Amino acid sequence: MTDPHLPLAHSPVALAQALIRCPSVTPHEGGALATLAGILAEAGFTVERPVFSEPGTPDVENLYARIGEGPCLLFAGHTDVVPPGDGASWRHDPFGAEIEGGELFGRGAVDMKGGIACMLAATLAFLGQRGPDFGGAIAFLITGDEEGPAVNGTVKLLDWARARGERFAHCLLGEPTNPDALGEMIKIGRRGSLTANLTVHGVQGHVAYPHRAENPIPGLMRLAQGLLAAPLDAGTAHFDASNLEFTTMDVGNPSTNVIPAEARATFNIRFNDLWTPETLAAELERRLAAAAGNAVRYSLDVRPTNSVAFLTAPDAFVEQVSDAIAAETGRRPALSTTGGTSDARFIKDACPVIEFGLVGQTMHQVDERVAVADLDRLARIYGRVLDTYFPRSADAPYQA
């Protein structure tokens, strides 16, 4: 950021380095939330760090910070990261935050400590220019449980905030959204995800006496074909067609002369806004029953899911973010619902939410890295969003 009020230590690059150097491999806090808390508190935010628990899952520390009064723009994200794998395979220490060739290396550089650093740098610059009385409120909702089970993180943090009377007008989630270049894509929704286990029941027996057995494998093939024979749908205005993919088929039979008693398969469906988990489960049962007839005995176990399809209808906020992106990158972003799930699926119940962050090419990979120039540009984009979201008086023009 070029703002003269922003100390060098609070530049997006320096902030990203400070966060990457905290080994916050999920579910460990690793010092990342403490780093954020100190900076936000110094800037005048009220900061709280609730810890949530659930039997069978690790305790997780989270962070909530807020400044100002009035309509609240929420910045959301996560400081937990996936394990780096074999550190010797990295060009630099995965938690060293080294810069080489104009790129910052480290676990979380893209997903998503870099994005949080840009949000924070933009906010500090904004407050430095406008002061605490800017006509609204800014909040940070940061979890340490996005890369983990997602049980003791954003869901409970939102419930905790709601119980305290916190309300949000819009949310900007800083997940990496761009395929190849900064400015290409905003996520305005996400597909749902549904996983199911299919078991075909047979009768075990000797392969030489098939009339005394019932082989479940042909039945599994028949049911699989029944599920895949016709598309689930043709897509919608903002979503691709729903897609079913088998991820495993297993018999677990070590013997070559025994017909197995069961054959099992697991599949996942990424579904659009034409479906709910309930209507999709009903359609699966319909297809299986039709394919099975009276010839195949089976059972279907549809796993519970908190990943439902949702869409944030394009509105003035989406337009503001798109304008800010175009002003800094020269690109008008596509409005997309592609990719996997994110914590936006929880935030959408609290307020309209969109996602825009860095280029995601190296997330979760060895040598995860981000262009230093992209960190500066993303911070400027977030700064423009803040400036248009909270209009200034005519005598205080925007300073990029």
Long-range contacts (C-beta under 8 A, 24 or more apart in sequence): 1-121, 1-122, 1-125, 1-376, 1-379, 1-380, 1-383, 2-399, 2-400, 3-125, 3-128, 3-129, 3-383, 3-399, 5-125, 5-128, 5-129, 6-121, 6-124, 6-125, 6-128, 10-39, 10-120, 10-121, 10-124, 11-121, 11-376, 11-379, 12-114, 12-117, 12-118, 12-120, 12-121, 12-122, 12-375, 12-376, 12-378, 12-379, 13-99, 13-104, 13-117, 13-372, 13-375, 13-376, 15-39, 15-116, 15-117, 15-120, 15-121, 16-97, 16-104, 16-109, 16-113, 16-114, 16-117, 16-118, 16-370, 16-375, 17-97, 17-104, 17-106, 18-97, 18-117, 19-79, 19-108, 19-113, 19-116, 19-117, 20-95, 20-96, 20-97, 20-104, 20-106, 20-107, 20-108, 20-109, 20-113, 21-95, 21-96, 21-97, 21-106, 22-79, 22-95, 23-95, 24-79, 24-80, 24-81, 24-108, 24-144, 25-80, 25-81, 25-82, 25-83, 25-84, 25-107, 26-80, 26-81, 26-82, 26-144, 26-145, 26-146, 26-147, 26-148, 27-58, 27-59, 27-60, 27-80, 27-144, 27-145, 27-148, 27-152, 28-80, 28-144, 29-61, 29-79, 29-144, 30-79, 32-79, 32-80, 32-113, 32-144, 33-61, 33-62, 33-63, 33-79, 33-142, 33-144, 36-63, 36-65, 36-79, 36-116, 36-120, 36-140, 36-142, 37-63, 37-65, 39-120, 39-124, 40-65, 40-120, 40-140, 41-65, 43-67, 43-123, 43-124, 43-127, 44-127, 44-132, 45-140, 50-156, 50-157, 50-160, 51-152, 52-145, 52-152, 52-153, 52-156, 52-157, 52-160, 53-152, 54-151, 54-152, 57-148, 57-149, 57-151, 57-152, 58-148, 58-152, 59-152, 60-143, 60-144, 60-145, 60-148, 60-151, 60-152, 60-153, 61-144, 62-142, 62-143, 62-144, 62-145, 62-152, 62-153, 62-154, 62-156, 62-157, 63-140, 63-141, 63-142, 63-143, 64-139, 64-140, 64-141, 64-142, 64-157, 64-160, 64-161, 64-166, 65-139, 65-140, 66-137, 66-138, 66-139, 66-140, 66-166, 67-127, 67-132, 67-137, 67-138, 67-139, 68-132, 68-133, 68-134, 68-136, 68-137, 68-138, 69-136, 69-137, 70-135, 70-136, 70-137, 71-136, 71-137, 71-169, 72-136, 72-137, 72-138, 72-139, 72-166, 72-167, 72-168, 72-169, 73-136, 73-137, 73-138, 73-139, 73-168, 73-169, 73-170, 73-171, 73-172, 73-385, 73-386, 73-389, 73-390, 74-138, 74-139, 74-140, 74-141, 74-168, 74-169, 74-170, 74-171, 74-172, 74-347, 74-350, 74-351, 75-116, 75-119, 75-123, 75-138, 75-139, 75-140, 75-141, 75-171, 75-172, 75-174, 75-382, 76-140, 76-141, 76-142, 76-154, 76-171, 76-172, 76-173, 76-174, 76-343, 76-347, 76-353, 77-112, 77-115, 77-116, 77-119, 77-141, 77-142, 77-143, 77-146, 77-173, 77-174, 77-175, 78-112, 78-142, 78-143, 78-144, 78-145, 78-146, 78-147, 78-153, 78-154, 78-343, 79-108, 79-113, 79-116, 79-142, 79-143, 79-144, 80-143, 80-144, 80-145, 80-146, 80-147, 80-148, 81-107, 81-108, 81-111, 81-113, 81-147, 82-107, 82-111, 82-147, 82-364, 83-107, 84-366, 85-366, 86-366, 89-366, 90-366, 90-367, 91-367, 92-367, 94-368, 99-372, 102-371, 102-372, 102-373, 103-369, 103-370, 103-371, 103-372, 104-369, 104-370, 104-371, 104-372, 104-375, 105-367, 105-368, 105-369, 106-368, 106-369, 107-368, 108-368, 109-362, 109-368, 109-369, 109-370, 110-176, 110-357, 110-358, 110-359, 110-360, 110-361, 110-362, 110-363, 110-368, 110-369, 110-370, 111-175, 111-176, 111-360, 111-363, 111-364, 111-368, 112-174, 112-175, 112-176, 112-357, 112-358, 114-357, 114-358, 114-370, 114-375, 114-378, 115-174, 115-175, 115-176, 115-357, 115-358, 115-378, 116-142, 116-174, 117-375, 117-379, 118-174, 118-358, 118-375, 118-378, 118-379, 118-381, 118-382, 119-172, 119-174, 119-382, 121-379, 121-382, 122-379, 122-380, 122-381, 122-382, 122-383, 122-385, 122-386, 123-382, 123-386, 125-379, 125-383, 126-383, 126-386, 126-387, 129-396, 129-399, 130-390, 130-392, 130-396, 134-390, 134-392, 135-390, 135-391, 136-389, 136-390, 138-386, 139-166, 139-168, 141-171, 141-347, 143-343, 146-342, 146-343, 150-306, 150-343, 153-343, 154-343, 154-346, 154-347, 155-306, 155-346, 158-346, 158-347, 158-349, 158-350, 161-350, 162-350, 167-351, 168-350, 168-351, 169-351, 170-317, 170-351, 170-352, 170-353, 170-354, 170-389, 171-344, 171-347, 171-350, 171-351, 171-352, 171-353, 171-354, 172-321, 172-353, 172-354, 172-355, 172-356, 172-382, 172-385, 173-342, 173-343, 173-344, 173-347, 173-353, 173-354, 173-355, 173-356, 173-357, 174-355, 174-356, 174-357, 175-342, 175-344, 175-355, 175-357, 176-357, 176-358, 176-359, 176-360, 176-363, 177-336, 177-339, 177-355, 177-356, 177-357, 177-360, 178-357, 178-358, 178-359, 178-360, 179-359, 179-360, 179-361, 180-359, 180-361, 181-329, 181-331, 181-359, 182-329, 182-331, 182-358, 182-359, 182-374, 182-377, 182-378, 183-325, 183-326, 183-328, 183-329, 183-330, 183-331, 183-333, 184-331, 184-333, 184-334, 185-333, 185-334, 185-335, 185-336, 185-356, 186-318, 186-321, 186-322, 186-325, 186-333, 186-334, 186-335, 186-336, 186-354, 186-355, 186-356, 187-336, 187-337, 187-338, 187-339, 187-342, 187-344, 187-354, 187-355, 187-356, 188-238, 188-311, 188-312, 188-313, 188-314, 188-318, 188-335, 188-336, 188-337, 188-354, 189-238, 189-239, 189-273, 189-309, 189-310, 189-311, 189-312, 189-337, 190-307, 190-309, 190-310, 190-337, 190-339, 190-340, 190-341, 190-342, 190-344, 190-345, 191-239, 191-240, 191-242, 191-270, 191-271, 191-272, 191-309, 191-337, 191-338, 191-341, 192-270, 192-271, 192-272, 192-275, 192-276, 192-277, 192-305, 192-307, 192-308, 192-309, 192-341, 193-268, 193-269, 193-270, 193-271, 193-305, 193-307, 193-340, 193-341, 194-268, 194-269, 194-271, 194-277, 194-280, 194-281, 194-302, 194-303, 194-305, 194-307, 195-266, 195-267, 195-268, 195-269, 195-302, 195-303, 195-305, 196-266, 196-267, 196-269, 196-281, 196-284, 196-300, 196-301, 196-302, 196-303, 197-264, 197-265, 197-266, 197-300, 197-301, 197-303, 198-223, 198-224, 198-264, 198-265, 198-266, 198-267, 198-288, 198-298, 198-299, 198-300, 198-301, 199-262, 199-263, 199-264, 199-298, 199-299, 199-300, 199-301, 200-262, 200-263, 200-264, 200-296, 200-297, 200-298, 201-261, 201-262, 201-297, 201-298, 201-299, 202-259, 202-260, 202-261, 202-262, 202-263, 202-297, 203-259, 203-261, 204-258, 204-259, 204-260, 204-261, 205-258, 205-259, 206-257, 206-258, 206-259, 207-256, 207-257, 207-258, 207-259, 208-257, 210-259, 213-259, 214-259, 215-259, 215-260, 216-251, 216-260, 216-261, 216-262, 216-263, 217-251, 217-260, 217-263, 219-263, 219-292, 219-295, 219-296, 219-297, 219-298, 220-249, 220-263, 220-264, 220-265, 222-291, 222-292, 222-295, 222-296, 223-288, 223-291, 223-292, 223-296, 223-298, 224-249, 224-265, 225-291, 226-287, 226-288, 226-290, 226-291, 226-292, 227-267, 227-284, 227-287, 227-288, 227-291, 229-287, 229-291, 232-269, 232-271, 232-275, 232-280, 232-283, 233-272, 233-274, 233-275, 235-272, 236-272, 236-273, 236-274, 238-273, 238-311, 238-335, 238-337, 239-272, 239-273, 239-274, 239-309, 239-311, 239-337, 240-272, 240-337, 240-338, 241-272, 242-269, 242-270, 242-271, 242-272, 242-274, 242-275, 242-280, 243-269, 243-270, 244-268, 244-269, 245-269, 271-309, 272-309, 272-337, 273-309, 273-310, 273-311, 275-309, 276-308, 277-302, 277-305, 277-308, 306-345, 306-346, 307-341, 307-345, 308-345, 309-337, 310-344, 310-345, 310-348, 311-337, 312-348, 312-352, 312-353, 312-354, 313-352, 315-352, 317-352, 317-354, 317-389, 318-354, 320-385, 320-388, 320-389, 321-354, 321-356, 321-381, 321-385, 323-384, 323-388, 324-381, 324-382, 324-384, 324-385, 324-388, 325-356, 325-381, 327-381, 327-384, 328-377, 328-380, 328-381, 328-384, 329-377, 329-381, 356-381
